[in-house]
Amino acid sequence: MTPGHEPSPLRGILMLLLALAFFVALDSTAKHLAATLPVPMLVWARYTVHCLLMVILLAPSMRGRLLHTRRRGLQVLRAASLLLVTLLTMSAFRIMPIAEATAIVFLAPLLVTIASGPLLGERVGPVRWLAVAIGFAGVLMIARPGTDLPPGGMGLAAAAAVAFAGYQLLTRVLSPTEHPVTTLFYTALVGSLLSALALPWLWPLPAIDGVQALLIVSLGVYGGSGHFLLIRAFREAPASTLSPVMYAQLGFATLAGGWIFGQWPDVAALAGIAVIGVAGVMTALQARRDHGRAASGITESARMRT
């Protein structure tokens, strides 16, 4: 925390909402561009512009600290996980509506709940297990028999949810020891370098006009700005306050899909999206209660020793 900085939960929530709006703008722009341009090219542009922005804006002041890390292997693995999430979600958005795809990807926190017991040694109580069951019921409501959603798109979104869960687990492992800006820079750098490996297979790259070029550059601006605001939001308010707000992205995605692409979910799919949001908020609120009880227990133990 910067000396003299006074945290503001309201400011943190507003920053987070703006970050989520940037992420939905990124998704919507990628969906529009993916109709005529190869997804790997868009992924490379998203991370390369993000990386260049960080070098231009932060390298002069941070210099070597941008790359300084005690756990470079995990940083690279985490960044590669997010790169995979981006590739899979953009591919899913290309062939299915944003709202339904985003809702399936938002199963990731529930998958983290399942994995946190065996992998992180955390206790998963009945409320969280109930939330997991409710969340998967929401997916069944979206992917019910008779829906016109493409199975391939739903499979891509489900794979993205698994990769996103791995990314979140790695973030939790790294966050106690790593500077968040360094972690963000590794995300951009590794994403740019790894995605560049696909460019020779796309050569020659398709011709683009001026509007498309601006939209492609905007992918990196949206992604970098969103993640920067996300970091700033968590400086202003604790994760227990912000985690439930993350699910506002489902609402933003639904509005964007309807207004921009005319792809409004039907009643059953809309109910499924809402159910997944409720399950996620249940998980976040229970995590806050568990953290509060653990903190109270530590405080009481310290008091008894004095």
N, C-alpha and C positions, 0 to 999 in steps of 0.2 A: 504494500500500500504506500502510495506517495505521501511523504510528510505533509500534514495540513489538509489532506484530501478527506472530505466528509462524504461517506457513502450515502446514496439516496436510492432506496428501493424503487420509488416511482420512476426516477430517471433510468434505473436499470431495466425496468419493465418496458419503458418506451423505447430504449435502445434495442432491446430484444425483439420487440414487435417490428421495428424498422429492419432489423437483420432478417427476420422471417419474410418480410415483404421483398427484400433483395433476393432471397433464395427462391421465392416463387417467381420473381421476374426472370431469374436465371433459368428456371425450369421452363417457363413459357417461351422465352426466346430460343432456348435449345430445341423445344418441340417444333417451333416454326421453322428454324433453320434445318433441322434434321429431315424435313420433308424433301429437301433438294440436295443436301450436302452430307457427306459421310460422317457418322458419329465420331469415329476416332479423331478426325481432324478437328471437330468442335471441342472434344475433350482436351486435345493438345493445346488449342488456343486458350481455353479457359484457364489452364494451369500456367501457361507461359506468360500470359498477360498479368496474372496474379503475381507470379514470381518477379517479373520486371518492375511492377509497381512497388513491391517490397524493397527491391534493391535500390530503386531511385529514391524512395521516401525514407527508408530506415537505415540502409547501409552506411550513409555518411555519419550517422550518430552512433549506431551500435557496432559497426565494423565486425570484428571477429566474433562478437557475442551472438550474432545471428546464427552462426554455425556451431557454437560451443554447446556440447551436450555430453552427458556422462553415459548415455544409453543410445548410441547412434543406431545400432541394429534395430532396436524397438521403434525408434523414430522412423526409420525407413519402412519397417513393416506396417506401422500405423498409416503412414502416408500412402503406401501401396494399397492398403485396404480402402482408403477413401477414394483413391483413383478408380478402383474396381467398382465402388458404389456409384461414382459419377458415370462411368461407362455403361453400367447396367441400367441405371435410371434413365439416362438419355435415350438408350435403346428402347426401354419400355415406353417412354413418353412418345416416341416416334410412331408407335402403333396402337396406343390406347390412351384414354382420357387421363389428364393430369390428376384429377381428384382421386379416382380409384387407385391409380398407381402410387400416389403419395401415401394414401391410407395403408396400402399393403407394406410399403417401405417402413411406415411408422410402427410396424410390429417389432422393430429392432429392440426397443427398450424392454418389451416383454420377453424376447429371446435372451436379453442380458439377464433378466430375472432368473430364467431357467439355468443359465450357465454360471451365474455368480456363486451358487452353492458349491459345485464341484471344483470350479476354477479359482475362485477368490476366497472360499471358505466362509461366505456370508450365510447368515440364517435367512431362509425364505419362509415367511409366515403364511398363514391361510389366506389373508387378504390379498397378498401378491399372487398366490396361486389362483385365487378366484379371478383376479384381474387378467391373468394369462388366459384362462378359459373363456372369459368374456371377449377378450381381444380376438381369439381365434374364431369365436362364433361370429364376430363382426366380419372377418374375412370370408367366412362361408356365406354370409348374406350378400357380399359383393360378388363372389365367384360362384353363385348358386347355379344349379342346372338350368339351362334355358337362356342364360345371359348371352348377350352378343359380344362380350369382351373376349379378345383373342387369347387363347390359352398360352401362346408364346409370350405375350406381353405380361400376363400374370406371372408366368414362370420367371421372367426377367426381374420383375418387381420383387418377387419372393427371394430370389437369389441376392438382390440388392439389400434386402432386409437382413439376411444372414451376414453379408459382408459389413453392413452398417453396425450390426451388433458386435462383430469383431473389432471394428474401429472404436466403438464406445468402450469396450473392455480395455483395449490398449491405451486409450486416453486416460482411463481411471488409474491404470498402472503407472503411467508417466507423469501425471499431473502433480504428485507430491514433490518431485525433484526437478522438473524441467520448467524453464521459463516459457510462458505461453506464446510469446512472440517468436521464440526460437522454434517451438513446435509448429507454429503456423508457417514459418518459413520453410521448414523441412517438408511440410505438406505441399507447398507450391513447387519447391525445387525438385523433389522426387517425382511429383506428378508430371511436371514438365519433361524431365529427362526420360522417364519410362514411357510416357505417351508418345514421345518423339520416335521411339523405336518402330511405331506403326506407320510413320510417314512414308518410308520407301515403298511400302506395299500399296500406298494410295497414289503414288507418283505416276503421271503428272497430276497435281492437285487440280480439282475443277476450278474453272474461272468463276470469279465472284464480282458483283458490281459494288458500287460505293456504299449503298445501303446495307448490303450483306456484310461488307467489311466492318462497318460501324457496329452492327449487331454482334458480329463475332468478337470484336474487342470488348463489347459490353459484357460478354460472358465472364471475362476475368475481372472486370470492374465490379459486377454484381457479387461474384464469389468472394473476392478479396475484401470488399466493403462489408459484406455480410459477416464474414468470419471476424473481421476487426471489431465490428460492433458487438458481436457475440462475446468476445474477450472483454471489451469495455463494460458490457452489461454485468458480467460476473464479478467485476470490480466494484460495482455499485450495489449489488444485492446478492445474497447467498443463493446457492443452487436450489435449496429447498423452496425458495420463493419463486424462482424463475422456471423450474422444471415443468410445473403444470401449464405455464403460459406457452411453452413450446408447441402445444397442440393447437394453438391458434393457426399454425401453418396449414392444418387440414381445412379450416374455413377459408383461408386465403386461396388455397389451391382450388377449392370448389368454385369460388367466385371467378377466379382467373380462367378456369376451364370452361365455365359457362359463358362468360361475357366475351372472352377473346376468341374461343374456338367453337362456341355454341354446343358444347358437350356437357349438358347438365345431367348429373346422375339421376336415375329413376328413384322412386320412393324407397325400394328395398336397398339399393346401393347407398342412398343417402343415409338410411338408418344404419347400415353397416359401418359407414364412415364415422357416424356419431358414436356408435358402440365402441369402435377402436379408440376414439378420442377419450371416452369415459374410462375405458380400461387403462389407458396411459396415465390419465390424471389420477386414478386410484393408486396406481403404482407409485407415482411421484409423491402423492400425499402420504402414503404409508411409509415411504422412505424417509420423509421429513419427520414423521412421528418416531420411527425407529432411531433416527439420528438424535432427536431430542431426548429420548429415553436413555440412549447410551451416554450422551453428554451429562445428563442429570446423574446417572450412576457414577460417572467419573468424579463429578463435583462432590457427591455425597461421600464417596470413598476417600477423597482428599480431605474433606472436613473431618471425618472420623479419625484420620491419622494425626490431626493437629490437636 
